[in-house]
């Protein structure tokens, strides 16, 4: 008889919510969730983990941060902007993380 093997918990980086751990393998994001609610949860986790509220980031800095978990940095960046988690300057030169208050009130 074979014993059921439990999946290891080391496939997701520390601090990743359990509901999102299935999207990671060896510390890397293996897929961007298709379901909007799950994608939003993932993007929120990433922006909270990578970006401070009190500073602006160049596109290169945003790409470098996202590249630590996934190679499609432009998709992650675009989804974060579309979700209202990051705000991009009009000229595209810098990005800022949006505070939770702006997210809920829509004043971001």
C-alpha positions as CSV (number, residue, x, y, z in Angstrom):
1,X,0.0,0.0,0.0
2,X,1.3,3.5,-0.8
3,X,1.2,6.3,1.6
4,X,-0.2,9.6,0.4
5,X,2.6,12.2,0.2
6,X,1.7,15.7,1.5
7,X,2.9,18.5,-0.7
8,X,5.8,20.4,0.8
9,X,5.2,24.0,2.0
10,X,8.5,25.3,0.7
11,X,7.3,25.8,-2.8
12,X,5.9,29.3,-2.1
13,X,8.0,32.2,-0.6
14,X,7.5,32.9,3.1
15,X,4.4,35.1,3.8
16,X,2.4,34.0,0.7
17,X,-1.2,33.4,1.7
18,X,-2.1,29.7,1.7
19,X,-4.8,30.2,-1.0
20,X,-2.1,31.5,-3.3
21,X,0.6,28.9,-2.6
22,X,-0.5,26.6,-5.4
23,X,0.6,29.3,-7.9
24,X,4.2,29.0,-6.8
25,X,7.0,26.4,-7.2
26,X,10.5,26.8,-5.8
27,X,9.7,30.4,-4.8
28,X,8.6,31.5,-8.3
29,X,5.2,32.3,-9.6
30,X,4.3,29.6,-12.1
31,X,1.1,31.2,-13.4
32,X,-0.9,34.4,-13.1
33,X,-4.4,33.5,-11.9
34,X,-7.1,33.9,-14.5
35,X,-10.0,34.4,-12.0
36,X,-10.1,38.2,-11.2
37,X,-10.6,37.8,-7.4
38,X,-7.7,35.4,-7.1
39,X,-5.5,37.5,-9.4
40,X,-6.3,40.6,-7.3
41,X,-5.4,38.8,-4.1
42,X,-2.0,37.8,-5.6
43,X,-1.3,41.3,-7.0
44,X,-2.2,42.8,-3.6
45,X,0.2,40.4,-1.9
46,X,3.0,41.3,-4.3
47,X,2.5,45.0,-4.2
48,X,2.3,44.9,-0.4
49,X,5.5,42.8,-0.3
50,X,7.6,44.7,-2.8
51,X,6.6,48.4,-2.6
52,X,6.5,51.0,0.1
53,X,3.6,53.5,0.2
54,X,5.8,56.6,0.7
55,X,8.0,56.4,-2.4
56,X,7.9,56.3,-6.2
57,X,9.5,53.6,-8.2
58,X,10.9,53.7,-11.7
59,X,9.7,51.2,-14.3
60,X,13.0,49.4,-14.0
61,X,12.6,49.1,-10.2
62,X,9.1,47.7,-10.6
63,X,10.3,45.2,-13.2
64,X,13.2,44.1,-11.1
65,X,10.9,43.5,-8.1
66,X,8.4,41.5,-10.2
67,X,11.2,39.6,-11.9
68,X,12.1,38.0,-8.6
69,X,8.9,36.0,-8.8
70,X,7.9,35.9,-12.5
71,X,9.4,36.7,-15.9
72,X,6.3,38.5,-17.4
73,X,6.9,41.7,-15.6
74,X,4.9,43.8,-18.1
75,X,1.8,41.7,-17.4
76,X,2.2,42.0,-13.6
77,X,2.7,45.7,-13.9
78,X,-0.3,46.2,-16.2
79,X,-2.6,44.1,-14.0
80,X,-1.5,46.1,-10.9
81,X,-2.2,49.4,-12.7
82,X,-5.6,48.1,-14.0
83,X,-6.5,46.9,-10.5
84,X,-5.6,50.2,-8.9
85,X,-2.8,48.8,-6.8
86,X,-0.2,50.8,-8.6
87,X,-0.6,54.3,-10.1
88,X,1.6,55.2,-13.1
89,X,2.6,58.8,-13.8
90,X,1.2,60.1,-17.1
91,X,4.5,60.0,-18.8
92,X,5.1,56.4,-17.5
93,X,8.3,57.3,-15.8
94,X,7.3,56.2,-12.3
95,X,4.9,54.1,-10.2
96,X,3.5,54.4,-6.7
97,X,1.7,51.9,-4.5
98,X,-1.8,53.0,-3.7
99,X,-2.8,53.1,0.0
100,X,-5.7,50.8,1.2
101,X,-7.9,53.9,1.9
102,X,-7.6,55.1,-1.7
103,X,-8.5,51.5,-2.9
104,X,-11.7,51.3,-1.0
105,X,-12.9,54.9,-1.6
106,X,-11.9,55.1,-5.2
107,X,-10.0,58.4,-4.7
108,X,-6.6,56.9,-5.6
